[in-house]
Amino acid sequence: MELAIETSGLTRRFGDLTAVDGLDLHVRTGTFYGFLGPNGAGKSTTIKMLTGLLAPTSGSMCVLGEDTSDLRRAREVKRRVGVVPEDLALFDNLTGREYLTFVGRMYQLPAAVVRQRCDELLAMMTLAHEEAKLTVEYSHGMKKKLALAAALIPNPDLLFLDEPFEGVDAVSSAVLRDTLRQCVRRGATVFLTSHVLEIVEKLCTDVGIVAQGRLVHQSAMDEIRDRGSLEQRFLEVVGSDHIERQKLSWLEA
Ligand SMILES: Nc1ncnc2c1ncn2[C@@H]1O[C@H](COP(=O)(O)OP(=O)(O)OP(=O)(O)O)[C@@H](O)[C@H]1O
């Protein structure tokens, strides 16, 4: 079994807070992996470590079969990875097309390929008529779609998508879901976070759930479906009793 992502005891502390606590992740190549958890569970911190934006406090990780603590190997891996980070990290004073072209060139794609992929991605994300606008002038959803286009431009073997559907309209969301399914069909691995469990249930083949930095569940989606819904499973492992306890006194009267 080939693994696209493997971590062992992956840990990140911020002062006294342990945001990610001894994570052992196993993500098989060619799977659509939903990485779930409540707010503040450590999902974005994990993605930042896996994509080299944040150093782990301890533990090890292998991405696309390479130990990314080796900087030369990490650089090679980055060529094969597309990322939508939590904060999107666009450049305000570039137009949509300029930004995509910049990202394409960073991946060292030939100019003609960059031009063609920019055309197709801008059309797919219904941003073609906005391509001359500065990204600072984009709406939140438009920024998200541009970040997704940038993640797809290298035709990556592994995609890290932090909340890819948040803020994206229904039409673009459907197009994006199809595109991601196509990426997985041709052998790529998609690792995404989302709070929209209905989308994850439809799309993902595998699920990991974190709570307070710890992995509390990891299985194939089929296993979850056999025993109920993803929402039920999620509430079971992160604590559904919380819902009972948190009631507003003035609404209960
Ligand atoms: N740079 C930082 N400095 C200090 N604490 C941080 C930092 N980044 C994250 N944290 C803390 O680490 C914990 C995990 O945060 P993280 O952003 O990884 O959660 P998340 O699961 O992505 O949450 P959400 O679903 O709300 O986006 C939180 O308690 C957060 O406050």
The ligand as an ORCA input file, in Angstrom:
! r2SCAN-3c Opt
* xyz 0 1
  N       0.260     30.916     15.169
  C      -0.409     30.487     16.234
  N      -0.086     30.916     17.464
  C      -0.730     30.464     18.560
  N      -1.734     29.572     18.527
  C      -2.111     29.121     17.321
  C      -1.478     29.540     16.118
  N      -2.066     28.910     15.080
  C      -3.029     28.125     15.603
  N      -3.050     28.244     16.946
  C      -3.934     27.526     17.867
  O      -3.816     26.148     17.574
  C      -5.077     25.485     17.681
  C      -5.401     24.792     16.370
  O      -5.634     25.780     15.386
  P      -5.956     25.392     13.871
  O      -6.042     26.665     13.096
  O      -4.999     24.364     13.420
  O      -7.405     24.728     14.021
  P      -8.426     24.230     12.904
  O      -8.774     22.827     13.240
  O      -7.896     24.500     11.553
  O      -9.682     25.155     13.224
  P     -10.838     25.768     12.266
  O     -11.744     24.630     11.906
  O     -11.525     26.743     13.185
  O     -10.178     26.439     11.104
  C      -6.092     26.573     18.090
  O      -6.258     26.526     19.494
  C      -5.407     27.859     17.668
  O      -5.827     28.932     18.473
*
